[in-house]
Amino acid sequence: MHQFRDKKQIETRKKLIKNFIFFGIFLTLGVSGFFAYSRGMLYFIGRPIWKAENSISQNIENNGYV
């Protein structure tokens, strides 16, 4: 039983460390302005997806499926 508790604590610590590292990277990217520069690229990638979604939903609404 004692070994199981130790393994559980080790896993919990690993998750905590991973979360701190992820948060640190996210915070560093946010402060450095990476998200402001990548906005155009994300818009370029997402725009066709949004247009397709709008087209499909309008087609479904026009055909009376909703």
PDB file of N, CA, C and O in Angstrom:
ATOM      1  N   MET A   1       0.824  -1.192   0.000  1.00  0.00           N
ATOM      2  CA  MET A   1       0.000   0.000   0.000  1.00  0.00           C
ATOM      3  C   MET A   1       0.867   1.254   0.000  1.00  0.00           C
ATOM      4  O   MET A   1       0.529   2.260  -0.624  1.00  0.00           O
ATOM      5  N   HIS A   2       1.992   1.175   0.712  1.00  0.00           N
ATOM      6  CA  HIS A   2       2.871   2.337   0.798  1.00  0.00           C
ATOM      7  C   HIS A   2       3.498   2.663  -0.555  1.00  0.00           C
ATOM      8  O   HIS A   2       3.661   3.833  -0.900  1.00  0.00           O
ATOM      9  N   GLN A   3       3.851   1.623  -1.326  1.00  0.00           N
ATOM     10  CA  GLN A   3       4.437   1.852  -2.639  1.00  0.00           C
ATOM     11  C   GLN A   3       3.448   2.507  -3.585  1.00  0.00           C
ATOM     12  O   GLN A   3       3.830   3.369  -4.377  1.00  0.00           O
ATOM     13  N   PHE A   4       2.199   2.119  -3.518  1.00  0.00           N
ATOM     14  CA  PHE A   4       1.172   2.692  -4.372  1.00  0.00           C
ATOM     15  C   PHE A   4       1.005   4.180  -4.088  1.00  0.00           C
ATOM     16  O   PHE A   4       0.846   4.976  -5.014  1.00  0.00           O
ATOM     17  N   ARG A   5       1.039   4.554  -2.827  1.00  0.00           N
ATOM     18  CA  ARG A   5       0.895   5.953  -2.443  1.00  0.00           C
ATOM     19  C   ARG A   5       2.067   6.769  -2.974  1.00  0.00           C
ATOM     20  O   ARG A   5       1.882   7.896  -3.433  1.00  0.00           O
ATOM     21  N   ASP A   6       3.276   6.204  -2.914  1.00  0.00           N
ATOM     22  CA  ASP A   6       4.448   6.891  -3.428  1.00  0.00           C
ATOM     23  C   ASP A   6       4.348   7.094  -4.937  1.00  0.00           C
ATOM     24  O   ASP A   6       4.695   8.165  -5.436  1.00  0.00           O
ATOM     25  N   LYS A   7       3.883   6.090  -5.669  1.00  0.00           N
ATOM     26  CA  LYS A   7       3.722   6.213  -7.113  1.00  0.00           C
ATOM     27  C   LYS A   7       2.679   7.270  -7.451  1.00  0.00           C
ATOM     28  O   LYS A   7       2.831   8.023  -8.413  1.00  0.00           O
ATOM     29  N   LYS A   8       1.634   7.318  -6.661  1.00  0.00           N
ATOM     30  CA  LYS A   8       0.586   8.305  -6.894  1.00  0.00           C
ATOM     31  C   LYS A   8       1.125   9.715  -6.648  1.00  0.00           C
ATOM     32  O   LYS A   8       0.812  10.639  -7.400  1.00  0.00           O
ATOM     33  N   GLN A   9       1.916   9.879  -5.618  1.00  0.00           N
ATOM     34  CA  GLN A   9       2.510  11.180  -5.331  1.00  0.00           C
ATOM     35  C   GLN A   9       3.490  11.586  -6.425  1.00  0.00           C
ATOM     36  O   GLN A   9       3.554  12.757  -6.801  1.00  0.00           O
ATOM     37  N   ILE A  10       4.249  10.630  -6.932  1.00  0.00           N
ATOM     38  CA  ILE A  10       5.197  10.922  -8.003  1.00  0.00           C
ATOM     39  C   ILE A  10       4.447  11.372  -9.259  1.00  0.00           C
ATOM     40  O   ILE A  10       4.851  12.338  -9.906  1.00  0.00           O
ATOM     41  N   GLU A  11       3.371  10.686  -9.606  1.00  0.00           N
ATOM     42  CA  GLU A  11       2.578  11.058 -10.777  1.00  0.00           C
ATOM     43  C   GLU A  11       1.967  12.446 -10.601  1.00  0.00           C
ATOM     44  O   GLU A  11       1.926  13.237 -11.544  1.00  0.00           O
ATOM     45  N   THR A  12       1.491  12.738  -9.387  1.00  0.00           N
ATOM     46  CA  THR A  12       0.909  14.051  -9.115  1.00  0.00           C
ATOM     47  C   THR A  12       1.959  15.141  -9.267  1.00  0.00           C
ATOM     48  O   THR A  12       1.680  16.203  -9.824  1.00  0.00           O
ATOM     49  N   ARG A  13       3.158  14.885  -8.778  1.00  0.00           N
ATOM     50  CA  ARG A  13       4.242  15.866  -8.911  1.00  0.00           C
ATOM     51  C   ARG A  13       4.624  16.062 -10.371  1.00  0.00           C
ATOM     52  O   ARG A  13       4.880  17.188 -10.796  1.00  0.00           O
ATOM     53  N   LYS A  14       4.665  14.983 -11.142  1.00  0.00           N
ATOM     54  CA  LYS A  14       4.987  15.089 -12.563  1.00  0.00           C
ATOM     55  C   LYS A  14       3.965  15.948 -13.291  1.00  0.00           C
ATOM     56  O   LYS A  14       4.326  16.797 -14.105  1.00  0.00           O
ATOM     57  N   LYS A  15       2.691  15.726 -12.996  1.00  0.00           N
ATOM     58  CA  LYS A  15       1.633  16.530 -13.621  1.00  0.00           C
ATOM     59  C   LYS A  15       1.765  17.993 -13.235  1.00  0.00           C
ATOM     60  O   LYS A  15       1.598  18.876 -14.077  1.00  0.00           O
ATOM     61  N   LEU A  16       2.063  18.254 -11.978  1.00  0.00           N
ATOM     62  CA  LEU A  16       2.218  19.624 -11.510  1.00  0.00           C
ATOM     63  C   LEU A  16       3.388  20.311 -12.209  1.00  0.00           C
ATOM     64  O   LEU A  16       3.278  21.467 -12.616  1.00  0.00           O
ATOM     65  N   ILE A  17       4.495  19.609 -12.346  1.00  0.00           N
ATOM     66  CA  ILE A  17       5.664  20.175 -13.021  1.00  0.00           C
ATOM     67  C   ILE A  17       5.362  20.437 -14.499  1.00  0.00           C
ATOM     68  O   ILE A  17       5.734  21.483 -15.031  1.00  0.00           O
ATOM     69  N   LYS A  18       4.693  19.498 -15.160  1.00  0.00           N
ATOM     70  CA  LYS A  18       4.317  19.697 -16.560  1.00  0.00           C
ATOM     71  C   LYS A  18       3.403  20.907 -16.716  1.00  0.00           C
ATOM     72  O   LYS A  18       3.559  21.684 -17.658  1.00  0.00           O
ATOM     73  N   ASN A  19       2.448  21.073 -15.798  1.00  0.00           N
ATOM     74  CA  ASN A  19       1.545  22.214 -15.868  1.00  0.00           C
ATOM     75  C   ASN A  19       2.292  23.528 -15.668  1.00  0.00           C
ATOM     76  O   ASN A  19       2.010  24.508 -16.357  1.00  0.00           O
ATOM     77  N   PHE A  20       3.243  23.561 -14.732  1.00  0.00           N
ATOM     78  CA  PHE A  20       4.033  24.772 -14.523  1.00  0.00           C
ATOM     79  C   PHE A  20       4.873  25.100 -15.751  1.00  0.00           C
ATOM     80  O   PHE A  20       4.991  26.266 -16.125  1.00  0.00           O
ATOM     81  N   ILE A  21       5.457  24.086 -16.379  1.00  0.00           N
ATOM     82  CA  ILE A  21       6.254  24.321 -17.583  1.00  0.00           C
ATOM     83  C   ILE A  21       5.373  24.849 -18.711  1.00  0.00           C
ATOM     84  O   ILE A  21       5.743  25.809 -19.386  1.00  0.00           O
ATOM     85  N   PHE A  22       4.210  24.231 -18.920  1.00  0.00           N
ATOM     86  CA  PHE A  22       3.285  24.685 -19.959  1.00  0.00           C
ATOM     87  C   PHE A  22       2.846  26.124 -19.703  1.00  0.00           C
ATOM     88  O   PHE A  22       2.826  26.941 -20.624  1.00  0.00           O
ATOM     89  N   PHE A  23       2.498  26.432 -18.466  1.00  0.00           N
ATOM     90  CA  PHE A  23       2.078  27.790 -18.126  1.00  0.00           C
ATOM     91  C   PHE A  23       3.212  28.779 -18.344  1.00  0.00           C
ATOM     92  O   PHE A  23       2.982  29.890 -18.821  1.00  0.00           O
ATOM     93  N   GLY A  24       4.440  28.383 -17.996  1.00  0.00           N
ATOM     94  CA  GLY A  24       5.593  29.256 -18.195  1.00  0.00           C
ATOM     95  C   GLY A  24       5.836  29.549 -19.668  1.00  0.00           C
ATOM     96  O   GLY A  24       6.115  30.689 -20.041  1.00  0.00           O
ATOM     97  N   ILE A  25       5.731  28.518 -20.507  1.00  0.00           N
ATOM     98  CA  ILE A  25       5.902  28.713 -21.949  1.00  0.00           C
ATOM     99  C   ILE A  25       4.796  29.602 -22.495  1.00  0.00           C
ATOM    100  O   ILE A  25       5.062  30.512 -23.279  1.00  0.00           O
ATOM    101  N   PHE A  26       3.560  29.347 -22.089  1.00  0.00           N
ATOM    102  CA  PHE A  26       2.429  30.150 -22.541  1.00  0.00           C
ATOM    103  C   PHE A  26       2.595  31.607 -22.126  1.00  0.00           C
ATOM    104  O   PHE A  26       2.353  32.514 -22.923  1.00  0.00           O
ATOM    105  N   LEU A  27       3.003  31.830 -20.898  1.00  0.00           N
ATOM    106  CA  LEU A  27       3.206  33.184 -20.399  1.00  0.00           C
ATOM    107  C   LEU A  27       4.337  33.877 -21.144  1.00  0.00           C
ATOM    108  O   LEU A  27       4.226  35.054 -21.489  1.00  0.00           O
ATOM    109  N   THR A  28       5.424  33.156 -21.395  1.00  0.00           N
ATOM    110  CA  THR A  28       6.555  33.728 -22.127  1.00  0.00           C
ATOM    111  C   THR A  28       6.153  34.111 -23.551  1.00  0.00           C
ATOM    112  O   THR A  28       6.522  35.180 -24.036  1.00  0.00           O
ATOM    113  N   LEU A  29       5.408  33.251 -24.210  1.00  0.00           N
ATOM    114  CA  LEU A  29       4.944  33.572 -25.565  1.00  0.00           C
ATOM    115  C   LEU A  29       3.996  34.769 -25.557  1.00  0.00           C
ATOM    116  O   LEU A  29       4.033  35.603 -26.462  1.00  0.00           O
ATOM    117  N   GLY A  30       3.160  34.849 -24.547  1.00  0.00           N
ATOM    118  CA  GLY A  30       2.233  35.978 -24.458  1.00  0.00           C
ATOM    119  C   GLY A  30       2.943  37.290 -24.229  1.00  0.00           C
ATOM    120  O   GLY A  30       2.593  38.303 -24.835  1.00  0.00           O
ATOM    121  N   VAL A  31       3.932  37.286 -23.363  1.00  0.00           N
ATOM    122  CA  VAL A  31       4.681  38.509 -23.060  1.00  0.00           C
ATOM    123  C   VAL A  31       5.534  38.932 -24.255  1.00  0.00           C
ATOM    124  O   VAL A  31       5.689  40.125 -24.515  1.00  0.00           O
ATOM    125  N   SER A  32       6.083  37.965 -24.979  1.00  0.00           N
ATOM    126  CA  SER A  32       6.952  38.284 -26.110  1.00  0.00           C
ATOM    127  C   SER A  32       6.175  38.774 -27.330  1.00  0.00           C
ATOM    128  O   SER A  32       6.780  39.275 -28.277  1.00  0.00           O
ATOM    129  N   GLY A  33       4.864  38.643 -27.329  1.00  0.00           N
ATOM    130  CA  GLY A  33       4.049  39.118 -28.439  1.00  0.00           C
ATOM    131  C   GLY A  33       3.864  38.095 -29.539  1.00  0.00           C
ATOM    132  O   GLY A  33       3.440  38.445 -30.641  1.00  0.00           O
ATOM    133  N   PHE A  34       4.172  36.848 -29.266  1.00  0.00           N
ATOM    134  CA  PHE A  34       4.045  35.810 -30.283  1.00  0.00           C
ATOM    135  C   PHE A  34       2.612  35.687 -30.779  1.00  0.00           C
ATOM    136  O   PHE A  34       2.387  35.507 -31.976  1.00  0.00           O
ATOM    137  N   PHE A  35       1.654  35.782 -29.890  1.00  0.00           N
ATOM    138  CA  PHE A  35       0.254  35.600 -30.279  1.00  0.00           C
ATOM    139  C   PHE A  35      -0.224  36.737 -31.170  1.00  0.00           C
ATOM    140  O   PHE A  35      -1.069  36.524 -32.039  1.00  0.00           O
ATOM    141  N   ALA A  36       0.301  37.937 -30.969  1.00  0.00           N
ATOM    142  CA  ALA A  36      -0.060  39.055 -31.832  1.00  0.00           C
ATOM    143  C   ALA A  36       0.475  38.846 -33.243  1.00  0.00           C
ATOM    144  O   ALA A  36      -0.202  39.184 -34.213  1.00  0.00           O
ATOM    145  N   TYR A  37       1.682  38.292 -33.372  1.00  0.00           N
ATOM    146  CA  TYR A  37       2.269  38.055 -34.684  1.00  0.00           C
ATOM    147  C   TYR A  37       1.647  36.856 -35.383  1.00  0.00           C
ATOM    148  O   TYR A  37       1.568  36.833 -36.611  1.00  0.00           O
ATOM    149  N   SER A  38       1.214  35.883 -34.639  1.00  0.00           N
ATOM    150  CA  SER A  38       0.663  34.673 -35.246  1.00  0.00           C
ATOM    151  C   SER A  38      -0.815  34.812 -35.592  1.00  0.00           C
ATOM    152  O   SER A  38      -1.396  33.902 -36.184  1.00  0.00           O
ATOM    153  N   ARG A  39      -1.426  35.926 -35.235  1.00  0.00           N
ATOM    154  CA  ARG A  39      -2.851  36.109 -35.491  1.00  0.00           C
ATOM    155  C   ARG A  39      -3.177  36.029 -36.977  1.00  0.00           C
ATOM    156  O   ARG A  39      -4.162  35.400 -37.362  1.00  0.00           O
ATOM    157  N   GLY A  40      -2.358  36.661 -37.815  1.00  0.00           N
ATOM    158  CA  GLY A  40      -2.594  36.635 -39.259  1.00  0.00           C
ATOM    159  C   GLY A  40      -2.518  35.231 -39.831  1.00  0.00           C
ATOM    160  O   GLY A  40      -3.319  34.856 -40.687  1.00  0.00           O
ATOM    161  N   MET A  41      -1.549  34.456 -39.352  1.00  0.00           N
ATOM    162  CA  MET A  41      -1.396  33.089 -39.833  1.00  0.00           C
ATOM    163  C   MET A  41      -2.604  32.238 -39.419  1.00  0.00           C
ATOM    164  O   MET A  41      -3.119  31.454 -40.217  1.00  0.00           O
ATOM    165  N   LEU A  42      -3.048  32.396 -38.174  1.00  0.00           N
ATOM    166  CA  LEU A  42      -4.197  31.622 -37.706  1.00  0.00           C
ATOM    167  C   LEU A  42      -5.472  32.023 -38.453  1.00  0.00           C
ATOM    168  O   LEU A  42      -6.321  31.178 -38.738  1.00  0.00           O
ATOM    169  N   TYR A  43      -5.600  33.305 -38.765  1.00  0.00           N
ATOM    170  CA  TYR A  43      -6.756  33.767 -39.528  1.00  0.00           C
ATOM    171  C   TYR A  43      -6.720  33.167 -40.931  1.00  0.00           C
ATOM    172  O   TYR A  43      -7.755  32.760 -41.459  1.00  0.00           O
ATOM    173  N   PHE A  44      -5.526  33.110 -41.540  1.00  0.00           N
ATOM    174  CA  PHE A  44      -5.362  32.544 -42.877  1.00  0.00           C
ATOM    175  C   PHE A  44      -5.765  31.069 -42.884  1.00  0.00           C
ATOM    176  O   PHE A  44      -6.392  30.604 -43.836  1.00  0.00           O
ATOM    177  N   ILE A  45      -5.413  30.339 -41.842  1.00  0.00           N
ATOM    178  CA  ILE A  45      -5.745  28.917 -41.752  1.00  0.00           C
ATOM    179  C   ILE A  45      -7.218  28.708 -41.428  1.00  0.00           C
ATOM    180  O   ILE A  45      -7.853  27.819 -41.995  1.00  0.00           O
ATOM    181  N   GLY A  46      -7.770  29.514 -40.526  1.00  0.00           N
ATOM    182  CA  GLY A  46      -9.128  29.301 -40.055  1.00  0.00           C
ATOM    183  C   GLY A  46     -10.215  29.829 -40.960  1.00  0.00           C
ATOM    184  O   GLY A  46     -11.342  29.337 -40.918  1.00  0.00           O
ATOM    185  N   ARG A  47      -9.905  30.821 -41.780  1.00  0.00           N
ATOM    186  CA  ARG A  47     -10.935  31.456 -42.607  1.00  0.00           C
ATOM    187  C   ARG A  47     -11.652  30.471 -43.531  1.00  0.00           C
ATOM    188  O   ARG A  47     -12.882  30.488 -43.576  1.00  0.00           O
ATOM    189  N   PRO A  48     -10.943  29.613 -44.271  1.00  0.00           N
ATOM    190  CA  PRO A  48     -11.665  28.657 -45.128  1.00  0.00           C
ATOM    191  C   PRO A  48     -12.555  27.700 -44.332  1.00  0.00           C
ATOM    192  O   PRO A  48     -13.619  27.296 -44.804  1.00  0.00           O
ATOM    193  N   ILE A  49     -12.119  27.343 -43.136  1.00  0.00           N
ATOM    194  CA  ILE A  49     -12.921  26.454 -42.298  1.00  0.00           C
ATOM    195  C   ILE A  49     -14.207  27.149 -41.884  1.00  0.00           C
ATOM    196  O   ILE A  49     -15.282  26.551 -41.937  1.00  0.00           O
ATOM    197  N   TRP A  50     -14.103  28.412 -41.470  1.00  0.00           N
ATOM    198  CA  TRP A  50     -15.292  29.160 -41.067  1.00  0.00           C
ATOM    199  C   TRP A  50     -16.241  29.375 -42.243  1.00  0.00           C
ATOM    200  O   TRP A  50     -17.459  29.295 -42.082  1.00  0.00           O
ATOM    201  N   LYS A  51     -15.682  29.649 -43.434  1.00  0.00           N
ATOM    202  CA  LYS A  51     -16.532  29.838 -44.612  1.00  0.00           C
ATOM    203  C   LYS A  51     -17.270  28.548 -44.961  1.00  0.00           C
ATOM    204  O   LYS A  51     -18.455  28.575 -45.295  1.00  0.00           O
ATOM    205  N   ALA A  52     -16.565  27.419 -44.882  1.00  0.00           N
ATOM    206  CA  ALA A  52     -17.204  26.139 -45.178  1.00  0.00           C
ATOM    207  C   ALA A  52     -18.301  25.843 -44.160  1.00  0.00           C
ATOM    208  O   ALA A  52     -19.370  25.353 -44.525  1.00  0.00           O
ATOM    209  N   GLU A  53     -18.048  26.134 -42.906  1.00  0.00           N
ATOM    210  CA  GLU A  53     -19.052  25.899 -41.859  1.00  0.00           C
ATOM    211  C   GLU A  53     -20.286  26.758 -42.108  1.00  0.00           C
ATOM    212  O   GLU A  53     -21.411  26.275 -41.980  1.00  0.00           O
ATOM    213  N   ASN A  54     -20.090  28.018 -42.459  1.00  0.00           N
ATOM    214  CA  ASN A  54     -21.227  28.900 -42.736  1.00  0.00           C
ATOM    215  C   ASN A  54     -22.011  28.429 -43.950  1.00  0.00           C
ATOM    216  O   ASN A  54     -23.242  28.453 -43.949  1.00  0.00           O
ATOM    217  N   SER A  55     -21.301  28.002 -44.981  1.00  0.00           N
ATOM    218  CA  SER A  55     -21.962  27.519 -46.189  1.00  0.00           C
ATOM    219  C   SER A  55     -22.791  26.274 -45.900  1.00  0.00           C
ATOM    220  O   SER A  55     -23.932  26.165 -46.348  1.00  0.00           O
ATOM    221  N   ILE A  56     -22.221  25.344 -45.158  1.00  0.00           N
ATOM    222  CA  ILE A  56     -22.938  24.103 -44.836  1.00  0.00           C
ATOM    223  C   ILE A  56     -24.158  24.399 -43.968  1.00  0.00           C
ATOM    224  O   ILE A  56     -25.237  23.858 -44.211  1.00  0.00           O
ATOM    225  N   SER A  57     -23.995  25.254 -42.960  1.00  0.00           N
ATOM    226  CA  SER A  57     -25.141  25.545 -42.083  1.00  0.00           C
ATOM    227  C   SER A  57     -26.235  26.297 -42.825  1.00  0.00           C
ATOM    228  O   SER A  57     -27.416  26.062 -42.569  1.00  0.00           O
ATOM    229  N   GLN A  58     -25.875  27.200 -43.740  1.00  0.00           N
ATOM    230  CA  GLN A  58     -26.896  27.900 -44.519  1.00  0.00           C
ATOM    231  C   GLN A  58     -27.611  26.942 -45.451  1.00  0.00           C
ATOM    232  O   GLN A  58     -28.824  27.046 -45.637  1.00  0.00           O
ATOM    233  N   ASN A  59     -26.883  26.022 -46.031  1.00  0.00           N
ATOM    234  CA  ASN A  59     -27.477  25.028 -46.930  1.00  0.00           C
ATOM    235  C   ASN A  59     -28.469  24.142 -46.152  1.00  0.00           C
ATOM    236  O   ASN A  59     -29.553  23.835 -46.646  1.00  0.00           O
ATOM    237  N   ILE A  60     -28.094  23.747 -44.964  1.00  0.00           N
ATOM    238  CA  ILE A  60     -28.988  22.919 -44.159  1.00  0.00           C
ATOM    239  C   ILE A  60     -30.242  23.695 -43.774  1.00  0.00           C
ATOM    240  O   ILE A  60     -31.349  23.158 -43.822  1.00  0.00           O
ATOM    241  N   GLU A  61     -30.067  24.965 -43.391  1.00  0.00           N
ATOM    242  CA  GLU A  61     -31.226  25.771 -43.014  1.00  0.00           C
ATOM    243  C   GLU A  61     -32.144  26.029 -44.201  1.00  0.00           C
ATOM    244  O   GLU A  61     -33.366  26.013 -44.053  1.00  0.00           O
ATOM    245  N   ASN A  62     -31.566  26.268 -45.379  1.00  0.00           N
ATOM    246  CA  ASN A  62     -32.368  26.537 -46.570  1.00  0.00           C
ATOM    247  C   ASN A  62     -33.138  25.307 -47.027  1.00  0.00           C
ATOM    248  O   ASN A  62     -34.222  25.436 -47.595  1.00  0.00           O
ATOM    249  N   ASN A  63     -32.601  24.124 -46.792  1.00  0.00           N
ATOM    250  CA  ASN A  63     -33.291  22.896 -47.194  1.00  0.00           C
ATOM    251  C   ASN A  63     -34.321  22.457 -46.163  1.00  0.00           C
ATOM    252  O   ASN A  63     -35.038  21.485 -46.397  1.00  0.00           O
ATOM    253  N   GLY A  64     -34.412  23.129 -45.057  1.00  0.00           N
ATOM    254  CA  GLY A  64     -35.438  22.832 -44.072  1.00  0.00           C
ATOM    255  C   GLY A  64     -35.119  21.686 -43.141  1.00  0.00           C
ATOM    256  O   GLY A  64     -36.037  21.087 -42.580  1.00  0.00           O
ATOM    257  N   TYR A  65     -33.866  21.359 -42.956  1.00  0.00           N
ATOM    258  CA  TYR A  65     -33.503  20.277 -42.058  1.00  0.00           C
ATOM    259  C   TYR A  65     -33.507  20.711 -40.601  1.00  0.00           C
ATOM    260  O   TYR A  65     -33.496  19.870 -39.703  1.00  0.00           O
ATOM    261  N   VAL A  66     -33.524  22.001 -40.364  1.00  0.00           N
ATOM    262  CA  VAL A  66     -33.473  22.473 -38.971  1.00  0.00           C
ATOM    263  C   VAL A  66     -34.848  22.699 -38.448  1.00  0.00           C
ATOM    264  O   VAL A  66     -35.013  23.097 -37.295  1.00  0.00           O
TER     265      VAL A  66
END
